[in-house]
Amino acid sequence: MMLNDIYQNLDPIALSLGPLVVRWYGLAYVAGFALAAFIIYRIARRWRLGLTMDDLLTLMICAIIGVVVGGRLGYVLFYGDGYYLAHPLEILAFNQGGMSFHGGLVGLLVGGAVAARMTRVPYLTLADLGAIAAPVGLFFGRCANFVNGELWGAPTDGPWGVVFGGAAGMMPRHPSQLYEAVLEGLVIFCVLFVLSRRLPLRPRGTFVGVFLVLYGVFRFLIEFVREPDVQLGYLWGGWLTMGQVLSAPLVVAGIALLVYAATRKLPQEGPRRLPAPEMGEGPTTAS
């Protein structure tokens, strides 16, 4: 067998018990959120933010809802190409796949705003914690994309080419899912984790700023070796993809946020707890 005759024949179903079907993609989400919660908890302790388990639970619930709803709606709006306007009930067909990172990011930012209000933790502190943990979820998600044989790369004659079969054909292709798992997942996490352990603590907004810049750059570059979505194709010049269009603004936003963080120098802070009422205070009843 030639070196580039690598066939991807992994089963996307991890476990099947009668009508119960557990897919690797679903397990990737569970693992990503579980590890993200653990990372946020440990970093919050190291930063001495005073987050309680209730605060962490509130944050994770808001994050999960934001990522799932935002990711699905983002795919419908950015990559649906009008299909879901004609078939609106298909929007709820999560079992058929179709999630957008950029939509999930917007949903996560909105969910973070809700969590910040509920926990009284400064929004950018929560965003920084989430930015450090998010690459772990990206890593598992991209590995699941590879297992599913989806979001494959462009054809290549390199020895690392993978044959996905099916709609991808029998030609070796870049395993772009694994490129993204390494760059968007492992590399970004390592950079942010190291920064999180440096003293003094980086000001509010630094970590989410670095995340946006690195993700935007890595995703823009990987799109050159990733096959565009078939329903959209290239948007301009035979190379510009929707992923690149959506990623470029992330770099700009990340740079702006880093400038803001360096200028304002706001410290990382925990929950702003309301003062407990003193003894004897509170409503009284007339006799």
NULUMVO-578626 format. One record per residue (C-alpha): residue in three letters; chain; x, y, z. Coordinates in pm, 1 decimal, m for minus. Layout:
NULUMVO-578626
['ala'; 'A'; [X; Y; Z]];
...
END
This chain:
NULUMVO-578626
['met'; 'A'; [0.0; 0.0; 0.0]];
['met'; 'A'; [130.5; 343.9; m93.4]];
['leu'; 'A'; [199.8; 587.7; 188.3]];
['asn'; 'A'; [m75.3; 818.7; 73.7]];
['asp'; 'A'; [m332.0; 536.9; 46.4]];
['ile'; 'A'; [m460.3; 598.8; 400.1]];
['tyr'; 'A'; [m828.8; 511.0; 425.8]];
['gln'; 'A'; [m1054.4; 662.2; 691.1]];
['asn'; 'A'; [m1311.8; 394.4; 769.2]];
['leu'; 'A'; [m1388.9; 482.0; 1130.5]];
['asp'; 'A'; [m1743.9; 426.0; 1252.8]];
['pro'; 'A'; [m1909.2; 753.5; 1366.0]];
['ile'; 'A'; [m2128.3; 551.9; 1605.1]];
['ala'; 'A'; [m1951.5; 482.3; 1934.3]];
['leu'; 'A'; [m2223.6; 268.8; 2091.4]];
['ser'; 'A'; [m2553.2; 123.4; 1974.4]];
['leu'; 'A'; [m2802.0; m41.9; 2210.3]];
['gly'; 'A'; [m3127.6; m101.1; 2026.9]];
['pro'; 'A'; [m3286.3; 237.0; 1956.5]];
['leu'; 'A'; [m3017.1; 412.8; 2160.5]];
['val'; 'A'; [m2734.4; 538.7; 1938.7]];
['val'; 'A'; [m2436.9; 723.2; 2087.1]];
['arg'; 'A'; [m2216.4; 901.6; 1835.6]];
['trp'; 'A'; [m1858.3; 1013.1; 1877.0]];
['tyr'; 'A'; [m1965.8; 1366.5; 1787.8]];
['gly'; 'A'; [m2199.5; 1377.9; 2087.6]];
['leu'; 'A'; [m1932.6; 1231.9; 2315.2]];
['ala'; 'A'; [m1692.0; 1499.2; 2190.0]];
['tyr'; 'A'; [m1932.0; 1769.7; 2308.6]];
['val'; 'A'; [m1973.2; 1602.1; 2648.5]];
['ala'; 'A'; [m1596.8; 1560.7; 2693.7]];
['gly'; 'A'; [m1528.3; 1915.1; 2577.2]];
['phe'; 'A'; [m1774.3; 2076.4; 2817.5]];
['ala'; 'A'; [m1668.0; 1853.4; 3110.2]];
['leu'; 'A'; [m1298.9; 1932.5; 3067.7]];
['ala'; 'A'; [m1375.5; 2299.8; 3008.5]];
['ala'; 'A'; [m1559.3; 2313.2; 3342.3]];
['phe'; 'A'; [m1262.9; 2149.6; 3517.1]];
['ile'; 'A'; [m1013.0; 2389.8; 3357.2]];
['ile'; 'A'; [m1221.8; 2695.7; 3443.4]];
['tyr'; 'A'; [m1256.4; 2574.2; 3803.1]];
['arg'; 'A'; [m880.6; 2521.4; 3844.5]];
['ile'; 'A'; [m782.4; 2850.8; 3684.3]];
['ala'; 'A'; [m1042.5; 3043.5; 3884.7]];
['arg'; 'A'; [m893.4; 2892.6; 4201.9]];
['arg'; 'A'; [m542.1; 2983.8; 4092.8]];
['trp'; 'A'; [m654.1; 3339.4; 4020.3]];
['arg'; 'A'; [m834.7; 3345.3; 4358.2]];
['leu'; 'A'; [m1158.1; 3468.1; 4204.8]];
['gly'; 'A'; [m1382.3; 3306.3; 4466.3]];
['leu'; 'A'; [m1615.4; 3134.7; 4220.3]];
['thr'; 'A'; [m1856.6; 2894.9; 4386.9]];
['met'; 'A'; [m1985.1; 2570.1; 4237.4]];
['asp'; 'A'; [m2316.1; 2748.1; 4177.2]];
['asp'; 'A'; [m2131.4; 3014.9; 3976.6]];
['leu'; 'A'; [m1955.3; 2747.8; 3772.5]];
['leu'; 'A'; [m2278.9; 2558.7; 3709.2]];
['thr'; 'A'; [m2451.5; 2878.4; 3596.2]];
['leu'; 'A'; [m2165.3; 2958.2; 3361.5]];
['met'; 'A'; [m2159.6; 2610.9; 3207.6]];
['ile'; 'A'; [m2537.3; 2596.7; 3154.3]];
['cys'; 'A'; [m2532.3; 2936.1; 2981.0]];
['ala'; 'A'; [m2228.8; 2828.3; 2775.0]];
['ile'; 'A'; [m2384.8; 2498.6; 2664.1]];
['ile'; 'A'; [m2709.8; 2663.2; 2557.0]];
['gly'; 'A'; [m2522.0; 2942.7; 2381.4]];
['val'; 'A'; [m2287.4; 2710.3; 2191.6]];
['val'; 'A'; [m2556.1; 2465.1; 2078.9]];
['val'; 'A'; [m2817.6; 2722.7; 1979.5]];
['gly'; 'A'; [m2566.9; 2967.5; 1833.2]];
['gly'; 'A'; [m2373.9; 2696.9; 1650.1]];
['arg'; 'A'; [m2688.2; 2561.9; 1486.3]];
['leu'; 'A'; [m2833.0; 2900.0; 1392.9]];
['gly'; 'A'; [m2492.7; 3009.2; 1263.6]];
['tyr'; 'A'; [m2480.3; 2710.2; 1031.0]];
['val'; 'A'; [m2834.2; 2778.9; 911.2]];
['leu'; 'A'; [m2758.0; 3145.3; 838.3]];
['phe'; 'A'; [m2401.0; 3122.0; 706.1]];
['tyr'; 'A'; [m2393.2; 2785.7; 532.5]];
['gly'; 'A'; [m2757.9; 2693.9; 465.6]];
['asp'; 'A'; [m2768.3; 2872.1; 127.2]];
['gly'; 'A'; [m3144.8; 2911.4; 153.5]];
['tyr'; 'A'; [m3217.4; 2543.0; 220.4]];
['tyr'; 'A'; [m3355.4; 2600.5; 568.3]];
['leu'; 'A'; [m3583.8; 2880.0; 449.9]];
['ala'; 'A'; [m3758.5; 2619.2; 236.8]];
['his'; 'A'; [m3738.6; 2351.2; 508.6]];
['pro'; 'A'; [m3765.8; 2536.0; 843.5]];
['leu'; 'A'; [m3835.1; 2220.1; 1045.0]];
['glu'; 'A'; [m3491.1; 2090.0; 943.6]];
['ile'; 'A'; [m3337.0; 2358.7; 1164.5]];
['leu'; 'A'; [m3415.7; 2135.0; 1462.5]];
['ala'; 'A'; [m3266.3; 1823.0; 1298.3]];
['phe'; 'A'; [m2947.0; 1820.7; 1506.1]];
['asn'; 'A'; [m2897.4; 1452.3; 1429.9]];
['gln'; 'A'; [m2820.7; 1542.1; 1068.2]];
['gly'; 'A'; [m2520.8; 1755.3; 1166.9]];
['gly'; 'A'; [m2448.1; 2113.9; 1078.9]];
['met'; 'A'; [m2282.6; 2336.9; 1340.2]];
['ser'; 'A'; [m2086.9; 2657.6; 1285.9]];
['phe'; 'A'; [m1797.8; 2761.2; 1507.5]];
['his'; 'A'; [m1857.0; 3129.0; 1438.0]];
['gly'; 'A'; [m2223.9; 3098.3; 1530.8]];
['gly'; 'A'; [m2128.4; 2902.8; 1841.0]];
['leu'; 'A'; [m1884.6; 3178.6; 1935.1]];
['val'; 'A'; [m2157.2; 3442.1; 1910.8]];
['gly'; 'A'; [m2387.8; 3220.5; 2116.4]];
['leu'; 'A'; [m2114.4; 3169.1; 2373.9]];
['leu'; 'A'; [m2055.9; 3544.3; 2404.7]];
['val'; 'A'; [m2428.2; 3602.8; 2455.5]];
['gly'; 'A'; [m2449.4; 3317.6; 2706.6]];
['gly'; 'A'; [m2145.6; 3460.0; 2885.9]];
['ala'; 'A'; [m2319.9; 3796.8; 2917.6]];
['val'; 'A'; [m2617.9; 3626.1; 3080.9]];
['ala'; 'A'; [m2388.5; 3430.4; 3313.8]];
['ala'; 'A'; [m2196.7; 3746.5; 3406.8]];
['arg'; 'A'; [m2520.6; 3915.7; 3506.5]];
['met'; 'A'; [m2638.8; 3617.2; 3709.6]];
['thr'; 'A'; [m2307.5; 3554.3; 3888.9]];
['arg'; 'A'; [m2198.5; 3920.4; 3913.7]];
['val'; 'A'; [m1857.6; 3828.6; 3772.7]];
['pro'; 'A'; [m1709.5; 4088.4; 3532.5]];
['tyr'; 'A'; [m1793.1; 3985.9; 3177.9]];
['leu'; 'A'; [m1436.5; 3995.8; 3045.6]];
['thr'; 'A'; [m1312.2; 3781.6; 3333.6]];
['leu'; 'A'; [m1564.2; 3512.6; 3239.5]];
['ala'; 'A'; [m1471.8; 3557.0; 2874.0]];
['asp'; 'A'; [m1103.8; 3508.1; 2957.5]];
['leu'; 'A'; [m1177.2; 3190.1; 3152.6]];
['gly'; 'A'; [m1389.6; 3059.8; 2867.7]];
['ala'; 'A'; [m1122.6; 3146.0; 2610.6]];
['ile'; 'A'; [m864.3; 2934.5; 2793.2]];
['ala'; 'A'; [m1098.1; 2635.1; 2813.2]];
['ala'; 'A'; [m1264.3; 2659.7; 2469.3]];
['pro'; 'A'; [m972.9; 2513.2; 2266.0]];
['val'; 'A'; [m1018.3; 2181.1; 2447.3]];
['gly'; 'A'; [m1370.9; 2157.5; 2309.1]];
['leu'; 'A'; [m1244.6; 2257.2; 1965.0]];
['phe'; 'A'; [m989.2; 1977.0; 1976.6]];
['phe'; 'A'; [m1248.1; 1710.8; 2051.4]];
['gly'; 'A'; [m1491.1; 1856.9; 1799.9]];
['arg'; 'A'; [m1239.6; 1850.5; 1515.2]];
['cys'; 'A'; [m1136.7; 1495.9; 1600.9]];
['ala'; 'A'; [m1505.5; 1401.3; 1582.6]];
['asn'; 'A'; [m1526.3; 1569.9; 1240.5]];
['phe'; 'A'; [m1243.9; 1341.5; 1127.3]];
['val'; 'A'; [m1418.3; 1032.3; 1264.4]];
['asn'; 'A'; [m1738.1; 1137.0; 1086.2]];
['gly'; 'A'; [m1547.7; 1181.7; 760.0]];
['glu'; 'A'; [m1677.7; 1537.7; 717.6]];
['leu'; 'A'; [m1523.8; 1879.0; 653.5]];
['trp'; 'A'; [m1239.0; 1712.8; 465.1]];
['gly'; 'A'; [m954.0; 1895.2; 298.8]];
['ala'; 'A'; [m858.4; 1963.3; m61.0]];
['pro'; 'A'; [m691.1; 1690.9; m271.6]];
['thr'; 'A'; [m321.6; 1632.5; m201.9]];
['asp'; 'A'; [m46.9; 1406.1; m329.1]];
['gly'; 'A'; [141.5; 1428.9; 1.4]];
['pro'; 'A'; [216.0; 1108.7; 195.7]];
['trp'; 'A'; [m24.8; 1220.1; 469.4]];
['gly'; 'A'; [m326.7; 1230.3; 236.1]];
['val'; 'A'; [m638.3; 1047.7; 359.7]];
['val'; 'A'; [m906.8; 881.1; 147.0]];
['phe'; 'A'; [m1247.3; 952.6; 301.7]];
['gly'; 'A'; [m1462.2; 788.1; 35.0]];
['gly'; 'A'; [m1830.8; 867.7; m5.4]];
['ala'; 'A'; [m1896.4; 1221.2; m127.2]];
['ala'; 'A'; [m1524.7; 1300.3; m90.9]];
['gly'; 'A'; [m1435.2; 1043.5; m356.0]];
['met'; 'A'; [m1138.3; 810.1; m357.6]];
['met'; 'A'; [m866.0; 1071.4; m398.1]];
['pro'; 'A'; [m633.9; 1140.2; m102.7]];
['arg'; 'A'; [m718.6; 1465.2; 73.8]];
['his'; 'A'; [m567.5; 1685.6; 341.0]];
['pro'; 'A'; [m689.6; 1573.5; 685.7]];
['ser'; 'A'; [m777.7; 1936.1; 755.1]];
['gln'; 'A'; [m985.5; 1832.4; 1057.0]];
['leu'; 'A'; [m666.3; 1715.3; 1228.0]];
['tyr'; 'A'; [m479.6; 2030.7; 1127.1]];
['glu'; 'A'; [m752.8; 2229.1; 1299.7]];
['ala'; 'A'; [m753.3; 1999.9; 1602.6]];
['val'; 'A'; [m382.6; 2066.3; 1653.8]];
['leu'; 'A'; [m370.9; 2438.8; 1574.2]];
['glu'; 'A'; [m712.2; 2558.9; 1695.4]];
['gly'; 'A'; [m716.2; 2313.8; 1983.6]];
['leu'; 'A'; [m380.4; 2209.1; 2125.8]];
['val'; 'A'; [m164.8; 2506.0; 2021.2]];
['ile'; 'A'; [m408.4; 2776.7; 2131.9]];
['phe'; 'A'; [m476.2; 2597.7; 2461.1]];
['cys'; 'A'; [m104.7; 2563.4; 2538.9]];
['val'; 'A'; [m40.4; 2932.3; 2464.6]];
['leu'; 'A'; [m330.6; 3053.4; 2679.3]];
['phe'; 'A'; [m263.4; 2806.0; 2960.3]];
['val'; 'A'; [98.6; 2919.5; 2988.8]];
['leu'; 'A'; [m13.4; 3284.1; 2990.1]];
['ser'; 'A'; [m266.7; 3207.2; 3262.0]];
['arg'; 'A'; [9.2; 3085.3; 3493.8]];
['arg'; 'A'; [233.0; 3388.1; 3451.7]];
['leu'; 'A'; [237.8; 3650.1; 3725.3]];
['pro'; 'A'; [123.7; 3919.4; 3751.4]];
['leu'; 'A'; [m211.8; 3820.3; 3600.6]];
['arg'; 'A'; [m282.7; 3957.1; 3255.6]];
['pro'; 'A'; [m553.8; 4225.8; 3255.7]];
['arg'; 'A'; [m914.3; 4151.9; 3166.5]];
['gly'; 'A'; [m971.0; 4078.2; 2797.2]];
['thr'; 'A'; [m616.0; 3959.6; 2723.1]];
['phe'; 'A'; [m696.5; 3591.1; 2691.1]];
['val'; 'A'; [m1004.9; 3624.0; 2476.5]];
['gly'; 'A'; [m812.5; 3872.3; 2260.0]];
['val'; 'A'; [m527.9; 3625.0; 2206.4]];
['phe'; 'A'; [m778.5; 3347.6; 2137.0]];
['leu'; 'A'; [m958.5; 3549.5; 1869.0]];
['val'; 'A'; [m635.0; 3647.1; 1694.9]];
['leu'; 'A'; [m487.1; 3296.8; 1694.4]];
['tyr'; 'A'; [m809.3; 3124.7; 1593.0]];
['gly'; 'A'; [m876.7; 3375.1; 1316.7]];
['val'; 'A'; [m525.1; 3338.1; 1173.2]];
['phe'; 'A'; [m516.2; 2957.1; 1198.3]];
['arg'; 'A'; [m865.0; 2912.1; 1051.0]];
['phe'; 'A'; [m792.7; 3155.8; 765.2]];
['leu'; 'A'; [m475.9; 2966.6; 671.3]];
['ile'; 'A'; [m626.9; 2617.5; 702.4]];
['glu'; 'A'; [m911.4; 2717.7; 469.3]];
['phe'; 'A'; [m655.7; 2715.9; 184.8]];
['val'; 'A'; [m626.8; 2336.8; 218.7]];
['arg'; 'A'; [m986.3; 2270.4; 325.9]];
['glu'; 'A'; [m1258.8; 2191.2; 75.1]];
['pro'; 'A'; [m1529.1; 2462.1; 87.5]];
['asp'; 'A'; [m1886.2; 2363.8; 166.2]];
['val'; 'A'; [m2033.1; 2217.7; m150.5]];
['gln'; 'A'; [m2348.6; 2430.6; m134.1]];
['leu'; 'A'; [m2140.3; 2750.2; m125.6]];
['gly'; 'A'; [m1812.8; 2674.5; m302.4]];
['tyr'; 'A'; [m1556.8; 2954.0; m332.0]];
['leu'; 'A'; [m1699.9; 3300.8; m285.4]];
['trp'; 'A'; [m1441.5; 3491.6; m490.3]];
['gly'; 'A'; [m1129.5; 3433.7; m698.2]];
['gly'; 'A'; [m1129.6; 3055.4; m664.4]];
['trp'; 'A'; [m988.5; 3068.5; m311.4]];
['leu'; 'A'; [m1198.7; 3284.5; m76.6]];
['thr'; 'A'; [m1427.9; 3076.5; 145.9]];
['met'; 'A'; [m1704.0; 3159.6; 391.4]];
['gly'; 'A'; [m1475.5; 3041.7; 672.5]];
['gln'; 'A'; [m1218.0; 3304.1; 575.4]];
['val'; 'A'; [m1479.7; 3577.4; 546.8]];
['leu'; 'A'; [m1601.8; 3499.2; 898.0]];
['ser'; 'A'; [m1253.4; 3455.3; 1047.0]];
['ala'; 'A'; [m1090.8; 3778.9; 929.2]];
['pro'; 'A'; [m1307.4; 4000.1; 1155.9]];
['leu'; 'A'; [m1206.8; 3784.2; 1453.6]];
['val'; 'A'; [m844.3; 3890.0; 1407.7]];
['val'; 'A'; [m942.6; 4256.7; 1397.9]];
['ala'; 'A'; [m1165.9; 4217.9; 1704.1]];
['gly'; 'A'; [m891.7; 4031.7; 1889.9]];
['ile'; 'A'; [m632.8; 4300.5; 1821.5]];
['ala'; 'A'; [m875.9; 4571.6; 1931.1]];
['leu'; 'A'; [m947.0; 4379.6; 2251.8]];
['leu'; 'A'; [m575.8; 4338.6; 2325.6]];
['val'; 'A'; [m525.8; 4713.7; 2282.9]];
['tyr'; 'A'; [m821.2; 4776.4; 2514.7]];
['ala'; 'A'; [m684.3; 4534.9; 2776.3]];
['ala'; 'A'; [m335.8; 4688.3; 2763.4]];
['thr'; 'A'; [m477.5; 5040.1; 2788.2]];
['arg'; 'A'; [m736.0; 4992.1; 3063.0]];
['lys'; 'A'; [m540.5; 4734.2; 3266.1]];
['leu'; 'A'; [m851.1; 4612.7; 3448.5]];
['pro'; 'A'; [m768.5; 4338.2; 3700.8]];
['gln'; 'A'; [m928.6; 3994.6; 3692.5]];
['glu'; 'A'; [m1203.0; 3994.4; 3954.2]];
['gly'; 'A'; [m1444.0; 3745.8; 4106.2]];
['pro'; 'A'; [m1811.8; 3782.2; 4193.2]];
['arg'; 'A'; [m1919.5; 4118.4; 4328.6]];
['arg'; 'A'; [m2128.5; 3981.8; 4613.5]];
['leu'; 'A'; [m2406.7; 4189.7; 4760.7]];
['pro'; 'A'; [m2344.8; 4279.3; 5127.0]];
['ala'; 'A'; [m2537.4; 4061.6; 5369.9]];
['pro'; 'A'; [m2809.4; 4247.5; 5564.2]];
['glu'; 'A'; [m2723.7; 4325.2; 5924.3]];
['met'; 'A'; [m2918.7; 4178.5; 6215.8]];
['gly'; 'A'; [m3240.9; 4363.3; 6271.9]];
['glu'; 'A'; [m3261.1; 4496.2; 5919.2]];
['gly'; 'A'; [m3537.7; 4404.0; 5679.2]];
['pro'; 'A'; [m3910.7; 4452.3; 5654.5]];
['thr'; 'A'; [m4114.9; 4472.4; 5971.0]];
['thr'; 'A'; [m4482.3; 4411.6; 6027.6]];
['ala'; 'A'; [m4705.9; 4652.9; 6215.9]];
['ser'; 'A'; [m4892.5; 4519.8; 6517.8]];
END
